[in-house]
Amino acid sequence: MKKFYFLLIALSSMFLGGNIFAQTAKISAELRPRFEFRNGYKTLMPDGNNAAAFISQRTRLNGFYANENFRFKLSLQDVRVWGDVKQLNKSDVNGTSVHEAWGEILFSKTFSFKVGRQEIIYDDHRIFGNVGWTQQARSHDAAIFRYNDKKHSVDLGFAYNALQESLYRVDYIGMKNYKALQFIHYHGVFNKISLSVLELYNGVAYDSDTAVATTAEKVAWSMTIGPRLTYKGDKVKANLTFYYQGGKNGANVDLAATYFAGDVMFNLAKGFGLGLGFEYLSGTATNDKGNGKDKSFTPFYGTNHKFNGWMDYFYVANHLGNVGLTDIYLPIKYKHEKWLFLLIPHYFMSSATVSDANKDYSNGLGTEIDLTVKYSLSKEVQLQAGYSQMLATETMQVLKGGNYQNTNNWAWVMITFKPTFFEKK
C-alpha cells in the first residue's frame, strides 16, 4: 500500500506540474480480482485429477499527459494470486511491472511518432490485440509512425528485440518472442463500410546449424497479409476477413497458410441481437509433412481469448503448428439497462485430418457453450460472471490428451474498479 501511495504522489507531481489549463492530464487506476474454477480449462480433464480454484488480481495505476506537442502515458501494474506470498512478505512473486510507457511526438494534426512500451490493437484484435482478459495483458516495445485524418489512418511500425545490453552478440534463440517485426496497417471509413489492410513481417530467431555445439543465429521471416471489411448498419453489422501467411515459420520451414472469417449480427428488437459466424484457420494434417511446408495459420499477437470459445482450447499458448480449426458459432445477446447477457454456442472441427498409427479420426472436435452476465453498478464499477461447458469428442482427446468423457467446465466471477482520481482538459 505504501508503494502504491508513493507512486500516486510521484505521478501527481509529474502530470499536474505547470500550467494544466493548456494541457490534458489524467490519473486513473484499475483493480480487478477474479475467482476461477477450472475443471478442464484449456485442456481435457485427466482422470484422477481435481479441479483448480483460485483468485487472481490485477492492480494498475495509469497516468496520461498531452499538450499540443506530444502525448505521454505510463501504466504500472501488479499481478498476483491471492496467497502466493505470505502475509509478512518482503517482496512479491511478480512485483510491480511497467505495462505501458510511451511517448508520442505530434508533428501536426495528422502525423505523429509513437515510441516505447505500448499496446498495439488493430481491428477485431485477431492479429494484434492487448489480451486484456489475462491479468498481465500484452504490450510491445515498438515504434510507430502514424497518419490519421479521422477518415483514413496508416500505421507503419517496427520493433527490434535483444536479451540484454552486451559487448558481443547474445543469442535470442528460444525466446517466446519475435526478434524483429515490421508492419503497415491501413484503415479507411467509407460511410457504413470500413476497410482495413494489414501487412506484417514477423522475424523469429533460430539456430541455423544444430549439428555444432555453438549456435548460429539467423532470423526466419514470415509474412501475413490481408484485408478486413466491416459493415455497420442500424439493424445489421457484418465483418469479412481474409489473411494469407507465407515465408518461413520459426523453425525456418516453408509456410503457406490461410485464414478466413465472417460474421453477421442482427438487432432484432431493442436490446436483443442474434448472430452467426465462422472462422477457418488452416492446419497441417498429423500424418502429412505437407511436402516440407507448414500449413498451419498462426494468429500471432491477437487477443485469442476473445475467439474460439472462452475455455481457451485453441491458440491461447496452445494448438500452434497444429491441425488448424474451423469454428461455427451463434452469439445471442440481450442488453437491458445495466445488464448484459451473452450466450455463444460453438461447434469446432479440425481443418486438417487428425490421424494416429491406426486410423483417421472424425474432424469434429466438440461443442462449447459460453455464458456470461455483466452488471454495471456505475461507470467505474462492473460485476461479471461466466460459465462454460466443453462437450468434447474422441478426436479432441487425441489432440489434447485427458478424457473427453469427463466433465469439462469452467466458471468465474470478476469485479472491476476503474476510478479516475484526476482529469483536466
C-alpha positions in Angstrom: 0.0 0.0 0.0 2.9 2.4 0.8 4.4 1.6 -2.6 1.1 2.4 -4.3 0.8 5.7 -2.3 4.2 6.9 -3.2 3.6 6.1 -6.9 0.4 8.1 -6.8 2.3 11.1 -5.3 5.0 10.8 -8.0 2.6 10.7 -10.8 0.6 13.6 -9.4 3.8 15.7 -9.3 4.7 14.6 -12.9 1.3 15.2 -14.5 0.0 18.2 -12.6 3.0 20.4 -12.6 2.9 23.5 -14.8 0.0 25.2 -16.4 -2.6 22.5 -16.5 -5.1 24.7 -18.3 -3.1 24.4 -21.5 -2.8 20.7 -21.2 -4.7 17.4 -20.7 -3.9 15.3 -17.7 -5.5 12.2 -16.2 -4.6 9.9 -13.4 -6.6 6.7 -13.1 -6.4 3.2 -11.7 -7.8 -0.3 -12.0 -8.4 -3.1 -9.5 -9.7 -6.4 -10.9 -9.9 -9.5 -8.7 -11.2 -12.7 -10.4 -12.2 -16.0 -9.0 -11.9 -19.0 -11.3 -12.9 -22.7 -11.1 -11.0 -24.7 -13.6 -12.2 -28.2 -14.4 -11.0 -28.9 -17.9 -9.9 -25.4 -18.8 -7.5 -25.2 -21.9 -7.3 -29.0 -22.0 -9.5 -32.0 -21.2 -9.5 -33.1 -17.5 -7.3 -36.1 -17.0 -8.5 -39.0 -14.9 -7.5 -38.8 -11.2 -7.1 -35.0 -11.1 -9.1 -32.5 -9.2 -10.3 -29.1 -10.3 -8.3 -25.9 -9.6 -9.8 -22.9 -7.8 -8.0 -19.6 -7.1 -8.3 -15.8 -7.1 -6.0 -13.7 -9.2 -5.8 -9.9 -9.2 -4.6 -7.1 -11.4 -3.8 -3.6 -10.0 -2.9 -0.7 -12.3 -2.0 2.9 -11.8 -2.2 4.9 -15.1 -1.0 8.4 -15.9 -1.6 10.3 -19.1 -0.4 13.7 -20.2 -0.8 15.6 -23.5 -0.3 19.1 -24.9 0.0 20.5 -28.5 3.4 18.9 -29.0 3.3 15.4 -27.5 1.5 12.8 -25.6 2.8 10.5 -22.8 1.4 7.5 -20.9 2.7 5.5 -18.0 0.9 2.4 -16.8 2.3 0.4 -13.8 0.7 -2.9 -12.8 0.9 -5.6 -10.2 -0.3 -9.1 -11.0 -0.8 -11.7 -8.2 -2.7 -14.7 -7.0 -4.2 -14.3 -3.6 -1.9 -16.2 -1.1 1.1 -16.5 -3.4 3.2 -14.7 -0.8 3.0 -14.8 3.0 1.4 -12.0 4.9 4.6 -10.6 6.2 6.2 -10.6 2.8 9.3 -8.6 1.9 8.8 -9.0 -1.9 6.1 -10.2 -4.3 6.3 -13.1 -6.7 5.9 -10.9 -9.8 6.5 -7.4 -8.4 5.4 -4.2 -10.0 6.0 -4.0 -13.7 5.7 -1.4 -16.5 2.8 -2.4 -18.8 3.0 0.8 -20.9 5.5 3.6 -21.0 5.4 5.5 -24.3 5.7 9.0 -25.8 4.2 10.3 -29.0 5.5 13.3 -30.8 2.8 15.3 -32.6 4.3 16.7 -35.8 0.9 18.0 -37.0 -2.8 17.3 -36.6 -2.4 14.2 -38.8 1.3 13.0 -38.4 2.9 11.6 -35.2 5.6 9.2 -34.0 4.8 6.9 -31.0 7.7 5.1 -29.3 8.1 2.9 -26.2 6.3 0.1 -24.5 2.7 0.1 -25.8 -0.4 -1.9 -26.5 -0.9 -2.5 -30.3 -4.5 -3.1 -31.2 -6.0 -3.3 -34.7 -9.5 -4.2 -36.0 -11.0 -7.1 -34.1 -7.8 -8.0 -32.1 -7.3 -11.1 -34.2 -3.6 -10.4 -35.2 -2.8 -7.5 -32.9 -4.6 -7.2 -29.5 -3.9 -6.3 -25.9 -5.1 -9.6 -24.4 -6.9 -7.7 -21.8 -8.6 -10.8 -20.3 -5.3 -12.1 -18.9 -4.3 -10.2 -15.8 -0.8 -9.3 -17.2 -2.1 -8.4 -20.7 0.2 -7.8 -23.7 2.3 -4.9 -24.7 5.2 -4.4 -27.2 8.4 -2.4 -27.2 7.9 -0.7 -30.5 7.9 2.5 -32.6 5.1 3.5 -34.9 4.8 6.3 -37.4 1.2 7.4 -37.7 -1.1 9.2 -40.1 -4.7 9.9 -39.1 -7.2 12.3 -40.6 -10.2 10.7 -39.0 -11.4 9.0 -42.2 -8.2 7.3 -43.1 -5.3 6.1 -40.9 -2.0 4.5 -41.7 0.4 3.0 -39.1 4.0 2.0 -40.0 5.5 0.1 -37.1 8.7 -1.7 -36.3 10.5 -3.4 -33.3 13.8 -5.0 -32.6 14.4 -7.1 -29.5 17.6 -8.2 -27.6 18.0 -10.2 -24.5 20.3 -7.7 -22.7 22.9 -5.0 -23.1 26.1 -6.7 -24.3 29.5 -6.2 -25.8 29.0 -9.1 -28.2 26.1 -10.9 -29.7 23.8 -12.7 -27.3 21.6 -15.2 -29.0 17.8 -14.7 -28.9 17.1 -18.3 -29.8 14.4 -20.0 -27.7 12.7 -16.8 -26.6 8.9 -16.9 -26.9 9.0 -13.6 -28.7 9.9 -12.2 -32.1 13.4 -11.0 -32.7 12.1 -8.2 -35.0 8.9 -7.2 -36.8 7.7 -4.6 -39.2 4.1 -3.9 -40.2 1.9 -1.5 -42.0 -1.8 -1.1 -41.2 -4.4 0.9 -43.1 -7.9 1.7 -42.0 -10.5 3.7 -44.0 -14.1 4.6 -43.3 -16.5 4.9 -46.3 -19.9 5.7 -44.8 -21.2 2.4 -43.4 -18.4 0.4 -44.8 -14.8 0.2 -43.4 -11.8 -1.3 -44.9 -8.6 -2.4 -43.2 -5.5 -3.9 -44.7 -2.6 -5.4 -42.6 0.8 -6.5 -43.8 3.0 -8.0 -41.1 6.6 -9.2 -41.3 7.5 -11.4 -38.3 11.1 -12.4 -37.6 11.9 -15.2 -35.2 15.5 -16.2 -34.2 16.5 -19.9 -34.9 19.7 -22.0 -34.8 20.7 -22.5 -38.5 23.3 -25.2 -37.6 22.2 -27.6 -34.9 25.0 -30.0 -35.7 27.6 -28.0 -33.8 27.7 -27.1 -30.1 27.7 -23.3 -30.7 24.6 -21.7 -32.1 24.4 -20.0 -35.4 21.6 -17.5 -35.0 19.6 -16.4 -38.0 16.1 -14.9 -38.4 13.3 -16.6 -40.2 10.7 -14.2 -41.6 7.1 -14.8 -42.3 4.6 -12.5 -43.9 0.9 -12.1 -43.0 -1.2 -10.0 -45.3 -4.9 -9.5 -45.9 -8.0 -7.2 -45.8 -10.9 -6.9 -43.4 -14.3 -5.4 -44.5 -16.8 -4.2 -42.0 -20.4 -3.0 -42.4 -22.3 -1.2 -39.7 -25.9 -0.5 -40.3 -28.8 0.3 -37.9 -30.1 -3.2 -37.8 -27.2 -5.3 -39.2 -23.5 -5.5 -38.6 -21.2 -7.7 -40.6 -17.5 -8.5 -41.0 -15.4 -10.4 -43.6 -11.7 -11.1 -43.2 -9.0 -13.0 -45.1 -5.3 -13.4 -44.4 -2.5 -15.3 -46.1 0.7 -16.3 -44.4 3.9 -17.2 -46.3 7.6 -17.2 -46.0 9.2 -19.2 -43.1 7.9 -20.3 -39.7 10.0 -20.1 -36.5 11.9 -23.3 -37.4 12.8 -21.9 -40.9 10.3 -24.3 -42.6 8.3 -23.0 -45.6 5.0 -21.6 -44.6 1.7 -21.5 -46.6 -1.4 -20.9 -44.5 -4.7 -19.1 -44.8 -7.4 -17.6 -42.5 -10.9 -16.8 -43.5 -13.7 -15.5 -41.2 -17.1 -13.9 -41.5 -19.9 -12.9 -39.1 -23.2 -11.1 -39.0 -25.2 -9.7 -36.1 -28.9 -8.8 -36.4 -30.5 -6.4 -34.0 -34.0 -8.0 -33.9 -35.5 -5.9 -31.1 -34.5 -3.3 -28.5 -31.5 -4.7 -26.7 -31.7 -8.2 -28.4 -29.3 -9.4 -31.0 -28.8 -12.7 -32.8 -25.7 -13.5 -34.9 -23.9 -16.2 -36.9 -20.2 -16.5 -37.5 -17.5 -18.8 -38.6 -13.7 -18.9 -38.7 -11.3 -21.1 -40.7 -7.6 -21.3 -39.7 -5.8 -23.7 -42.0 -3.8 -26.6 -40.5 -1.3 -29.4 -41.2 -2.6 -32.9 -41.1 -1.0 -35.0 -38.3 0.2 -37.7 -40.9 1.2 -35.1 -43.6 4.6 -33.5 -43.8 3.0 -31.0 -46.2 5.7 -31.6 -48.8 8.1 -29.7 -46.5 5.5 -26.9 -45.8 3.8 -25.7 -42.7 0.2 -25.2 -43.5 -0.9 -24.0 -40.0 -2.1 -20.4 -39.6 -0.9 -18.5 -36.5 -2.8 -15.5 -35.1 0.4 -14.1 -33.8 -0.3 -11.3 -31.2 -4.1 -11.3 -31.0 -6.5 -11.4 -28.1 -7.1 -15.1 -28.7 -9.3 -15.5 -25.6 -11.9 -13.5 -27.5 -12.1 -16.2 -30.2 -12.9 -19.9 -30.5 -14.6 -20.3 -27.1 -13.6 -18.8 -23.8 -12.2 -22.0 -22.3 -9.1 -21.3 -24.4 -8.6 -24.7 -26.0 -7.3 -23.0 -29.2 -4.4 -20.6 -29.9 -4.0 -19.4 -26.3 -0.4 -20.5 -25.9 -1.6 -23.8 -27.4 -2.7 -25.5 -30.7 0.0 -23.8 -32.6 1.5 -25.5 -35.7 -1.4 -28.0 -35.4 -4.3 -29.2 -37.5 -6.0 -25.8 -37.6 -9.6 -25.1 -36.7 -13.0 -24.4 -38.1 -15.3 -22.7 -35.7 -19.1 -22.1 -36.3 -20.8 -20.1 -33.6 -24.1 -18.5 -32.8 -23.9 -15.4 -30.5 -27.1 -14.4 -28.7 -27.0 -11.0 -26.9 -29.5 -9.2 -24.7 -28.9 -5.9 -23.0 -31.3 -4.2 -20.6 -30.4 -1.1 -18.7 -27.4 -2.0 -16.6 -27.5 -5.8 -17.5 -25.8 -7.6 -20.4 -26.4 -11.3 -21.2 -24.3 -13.1 -23.8 -24.7 -16.8 -24.8 -22.4 -18.2 -27.5 -22.5 -21.9 -28.6 -19.5 -23.0 -30.7 -19.0 -26.1 -32.9 -15.4 -27.0 -33.5 -13.8 -29.0 -36.3 -10.2 -29.6 -37.3 -9.3 -28.0 -40.6 -6.9 -30.8 -41.4 -7.1 -34.6 -40.8 -6.3 -36.0 -37.4 -4.6 -39.4 -37.5 -2.6 -41.8 -35.5 -0.9 -45.1 -36.4 -4.2 -46.9 -36.6 -6.8 -44.7 -38.2 -8.1 -41.3 -39.3 -10.5 -39.7 -36.9 -13.5 -37.5 -37.5 -12.9 -33.8 -37.9 -15.4 -33.0 -35.2 -13.8 -31.8 -32.0 -16.8 -30.9 -30.0 -19.2 -28.2 -28.8 -18.5 -25.4 -26.3 -21.3 -23.4 -24.7 -20.2 -20.0 -23.2 -22.4 -17.8 -21.0 -21.6 -14.5 -19.4 -23.6 -12.0 -17.4 -22.4 -8.4 -16.8 -23.9 -5.8 -14.4 -22.7 -2.2 -14.3 -23.0 -0.8 -10.8 -21.7 2.5 -12.2 -19.3 3.8 -14.9 -16.4 2.8 -12.7 -17.6 -0.5 -11.1 -18.7 -3.6 -13.0 -19.6 -7.1 -11.9 -19.2 -10.1 -14.3 -19.7 -13.8 -14.1 -19.4 -16.6 -16.6 -19.8 -20.4 -17.1 -18.5 -22.5 -20.0 -19.0 -26.2 -20.8 -17.0 -28.3 -23.2 -18.6 -31.3 -24.8 -15.6 -32.9 -26.5 -15.2 -35.8 -28.9 -12.7 -38.6 -29.1 -10.8 -36.5 -31.7 -10.3 -33.8 -29.2 -8.8 -36.3 -26.8 -6.4 -37.5 -29.5 -5.2 -33.8 -29.8 -5.3 -32.8 -26.2 -5.0 -35.9 -24.0 -7.1 -36.1 -21.0 -10.5 -37.8 -21.1 -13.3 -36.4 -23.3 -15.9 -38.3 -21.3 -15.1 -36.4 -18.1 -17.0 -33.3 -17.2 -15.0 -30.3 -18.6 -16.2 -26.9 -17.4 -15.0 -23.5 -16.2 -16.7 -20.8 -14.1 -15.5 -17.4 -13.0 -16.7 -14.3 -11.1 -14.9 -10.9 -11.5 -15.3 -7.3 -10.2 -13.6 -4.4 -11.9 -13.0 -1.0 -10.3 -11.8 1.8 -12.6 -11.6 5.1 -10.6 -10.4 8.4 -12.1 -8.5 10.3 -9.4 -7.9 13.4 -11.5 -8.8 14.6 -15.0 -8.3 18.0 -16.5 -8.7 19.2 -20.1 
